[in-house]
Amino acid sequence: MNFANATKQGIKALEPTIVYHPGNFYIALMEIGTTSYSALLLVDTGSNTTWVQGEGCINCFSLTVGNFNSWVLGLACGYRSILKQLEANTDQRFSYCLSYWTDRQNTHTYLHFGKDAQIGRTDQAIVQTTPLLPNQIMYYVEVLGISIKGKELPIHPVEFQLRSDFKGGFAIDSSSTLTYLVQNAYNVVKAKIVKYLQAYNQNPMEHLELPQQLCMMSSQLKINHFRH
């Protein structure tokens, strides 16, 4: 992706490759400037700022290995976002399809912008969509509840609502590897998962030094995913 020449080269210049990084992030391989400086940037729908490390910086990170948490491709909907700055090409639209998390070896996909960002029927299936809340600083979606194994949990919908002070709500953030819940909702989800795993004689680990409260240790239990 060449920022300097993007408006001259057209939409084909706005098609960076997305690769999976072992740190559980998705990284965009891009070229910036007329000298074709290659950079690996963290794809971040929760940030408006795109930046890479420049020469002469203080407390620089290693440029050989790359610090992907520091080089960011900001795809949020604010005025500093690449979507807004290159609006003539992006039309403030983008789409991507990410590989399944177990298919990490030698897999990649692309970011598509503007008219190239098509959402709809594909050869494989009809794409499922959900509307974004309008006029927000991030990509918020309306969440009404959480189900585990097809059963809706007793969580009041107000727990998921975005408040007038911009706290709460459910925002889509591609740079976060975890889903965060308010405490009331988390307590209900945690209790349900613990009960489910106890049927397999599994209990949460005690005296954890990690901040996570729901960790199991087993060499025998194998659960691919929870449905719904």
Secondary structure, 3 states (H helix, E strand, C coil): CCCCCHHHHCHHHCCCEEEEECCCEEEEEEEECCCCEEEEEEEECCCCCCECCCCCCCCCCCCCCCCCCCCEEECCCCCCCHHHHCHHHHCCCEECCCCCCCCCCCCEEECEEHHHCCCCECCCCECCCCCECCCCCCCEECCCCCEECCEECCCCHHHHCECCCCCECEECCCCCCCCCCCHHHHHHHHHHHHHHHHCCCCCCCCCCCCCCCCCCCCCCCCCCCCCC
